[in-house]
Structure formats: structure tokens, C-alpha cells
Amino acid sequence: MSRYARIKVNDTEEVAKVQYNFDQLIDRRHTNSSKHDNNTVLFGREDVLDMWVADMDFQAPAPVIEAIKKRAEHPIYGYTFPQASLYDAIVERVDKLYGWKIKKEWIVFSAGVVNGLFSAVEAFAHPGDELIVQSPVYYPFFSAIKGRGGQVIHNQLKEVDGRYEMDFEGLEKLFEVRTSFPVRSPRIKALILCSPHNPVGRVWDKEELQRLADICVKHNCLIFSDEIHCDLLAPGVEHTVTATLSPEIEQHTITFMSASKTYNLAGLATSYVIIPNDALRERFIAARAGHNSGNVFGYVATEAALTQCDDYLEQLRAYLSANFKYFSEFIATRLPQLRVANLEGTYLAWVDMRKLGMSPLELQSFLREKARLALDDGYVFGPGGEGFERFNLACPRPVIEEALRRLEEAVNGL
Ligand SMILES: Cc1ncc(COP(=O)(O)O)c(C=O)c1O
């Protein structure tokens, strides 16, 4: 599955690094995998190739597996709390990778990012209050808002020559119409930012984030910044943590992060929320449901991932980037009716299939029945997603080859 190799750091020093084999096909069926064990229920047939929900078909890093095994050896798995060294690991991590200097008191744990978003909506919005999303966007944002009685306001992204941009004028207008005579009842409480953006693959640059954050601060609109994909960047692309833009923006922002996407730990349901503002943090903590003891394995796994797995991340990024290159070049040359958005971050490719001329539901059934692919249909991501499909490319290359073979055959058969 993986092997250790001695890697030369310089003339005198060598370290043991793990060489991961991401080409290896690991059978995940019959493991209660949400991605692989629900085909008939979710897609109507068993033989679809699963490239949907965002987890990876790769093994977790070796140090994470070791940490879980070690903890499992103690036979009692009672209520728990995060170890002090995990707070230190997070403080060091966000500084090392993103230049963000945080205090450990700012960190609050949650059972996943979506769980944390539900708590944030509960904490800062009354029923009927409005929260802005930049659709097409990760659709559980809608459930987090609606599930707590809020209203979803779409500020749709703009497509400019196949690249997505934020609609700043549209955003300003949303605030203006709610604050000008005779309405004067601003009910917008927060904007949920997806950064990097799932599903369109943008990694927002500093200037874009600054402009967005300035508008939000001006209108006293909190920013819930979901940065779960922040480590998964294409070569040469840099991620800016929204909260680092200015001390004022930092006080105005709640940042959601996790080791779960980067190191494939979603089933451990452990993530962290960073809230520099004391009052906001207290409200967030008070709004959480349950006792929030957390997951005994999630805490040790997260620490191992953040502190011992740089080699995994480096090799993973290279593999994902090569997967995207293969995928996008194949489509450009063999399926020119389709268009793939450039992937700056995440491992989720966003493919424009509007030229096939199908309605969203026709496209959905074509992909399931004819191409035998299990994808995330674009329309589910809200306005602007119709006619697109999201492919999860975090899988061994042969899976991508097979998916493209099926897709090409189905499209040629039209
Ligand atoms: C933008 C975004 N946020 C949150 C999540 C889910 O996070 P969690 O499993 O920690 O709730 C995902 C998973 O795909 C995601 O893409």
C-alpha cells in the first residue's frame, strides 16, 4: 500500500519518508462507504462508477493510521476532549502554511465543518434572517441555512470567459435594496464563503477576498469562511486565509477548517473552527447542540495529519494535478463539446455539458443510464449549476480512464 524510503535532505541528513502509491485500487465496497455502498439507492443502478461525494479513494497517511491504532489499543473509548498538543498543532499549522498567527483560545472543535456551519447559523441568525451564498456552491450550505430557519440569498458567481468571478456589484445591491427607503430592514446576517470554491475550483486571490470582505464589514455582515479545501492547491497557486486580510476582517470572520479533505479523514467527523472575536466565539459555543465531547480517534488522527504528513500532502498534490491534466486534456481533445473549468484548488472538476442540449434531469439520467457514472449534478449546487457536472478526481488514474471511456462512448452514441 505504501513503503518507506530514505530521502536525502542534504549531504549529511536523511529522513524516512513514505512513498504513497495513489495508483493502487482499493476496494471500498462493503465498508459502509457513503460513496461506494449506496449506488442503487442514490443512482438507481449498481454498476455506476462512483466519482461523486468529496472523499478520496486513497489510503490515509501512514502516521494517521498508526495514531488511530495506538489509541485503539487502549480498550476504553469514553467521553473525551482534544489534547493540548492538538491546539498547538493547529496554531503552528495555520502560521506555517498561511501566515496566520492565532491563539489557541480561538479554536473550537466541531463534528465536521457542516455541523459547525449549522451551529453558526443557529448562533447568529433568527428564523427568517438571510444568509448569502455565492452559487453554484457546495449545497449543504443551503441545508445549514434552511435547517435553522434562515433564508438563502444567492449572489451568483459570474462566468467570464469560462472562469468564475465574484459578483461584487450584485453583492452591494443585495445590501442596498434592504437598507434603502422604504424597506430599511436589513436581515442579512452572514455570507458563507467557500474558499477555495467547491465546485468551480477557484482559489480566490487576495484582491478578490479583500473586496468581498470590505463589503461584508461595511454592512456588518459576518463572514463564515469555509476553508476546508485550503491545502488542496494546484502547482503555483496560493491560498489566502480571509481572516489574515486585516485585524478588522479577522474580528468579523469565523473560519472553518479540517484535516478531513486533505488527508481523507471525513468519517472521523472532526474539524475546527477559528473564532478570534471573543463575543462571537461565546455565542457560537452556546449555540452548539450536544455535549461536544468529540471523537477519540478524530483528535489523535488530526494531530498526526497536521504534524507528520507533509510528504503525503506533497505527493497527493502532484498526483491530483496530474489527474486533472489527464482529465482536462482528454476532454479538450476527444470531447470538445464539453468544457472543463480550470482547477486551481480542490480535486473536484467542474464540467460544462450545456452544449449537449439536455435539461438538467435529462443530463442526469443520460450520465447514469448511458455513461454509467455517479457524479454530482450541477443543478444541485444552485443557480448557475444547471448543465454542469462535478467529477471527483481523487481516485487512481485507471478510474479516471474508465470514466472517460464511458463518457466518450455515451456522448458519441447520441
Ligand atoms: C466546501 C466544503 N465544506 C464542507 C465539507 C464537508 O465537511 P465535513 O465533512 O467536515 O462536514 C465539504 C465536503 O465536501 C466541502 O466541500
The ligand as a Tripos MOL2 file, in Angstrom:
@<TRIPOS>MOLECULE
LIG
   16    16     1     0     0
SMALL
NO_CHARGES

@<TRIPOS>ATOM
      1 C1        -16.7240   23.2330    0.9410 C.3       1 LIG1
      2 C2        -16.9880   22.0640    1.8350 C.ar      1 LIG1
      3 N1        -17.2910   22.2610    3.1140 N.ar      1 LIG1
      4 C3        -17.5330   21.2350    3.9630 C.ar      1 LIG1
      5 C4        -17.4760   19.9270    3.5140 C.ar      1 LIG1
      6 C5        -17.8130   18.8140    4.4440 C.3       1 LIG1
      7 O1        -17.1200   18.9090    5.6030 O.3       1 LIG1
      8 P1        -17.4490   17.9530    6.8300 P.3       1 LIG1
      9 O2        -17.4560   16.5520    6.3420 O.co2     1 LIG1
     10 O3        -16.3460   18.2520    7.7780 O.co2     1 LIG1
     11 O4        -18.7810   18.3780    7.3360 O.co2     1 LIG1
     12 C6        -17.1580   19.6770    2.1780 C.ar      1 LIG1
     13 C7        -17.1190   18.3030    1.6760 C.2       1 LIG1
     14 O5        -17.1560   18.0590    0.5100 O.2       1 LIG1
     15 C8        -16.9060   20.7670    1.3240 C.ar      1 LIG1
     16 O6        -16.5900   20.5830    0.0370 O.3       1 LIG1
@<TRIPOS>BOND
     1     1     2 1
     2     2     3 ar
     3     2    15 ar
     4     3     4 ar
     5     4     5 ar
     6     5     6 1
     7     5    12 ar
     8     6     7 1
     9     7     8 1
    10     8     9 2
    11     8    10 1
    12     8    11 1
    13    12    13 1
    14    12    15 ar
    15    13    14 2
    16    15    16 1
@<TRIPOS>SUBSTRUCTURE
     1 LIG1         1 GROUP 0 **** ****
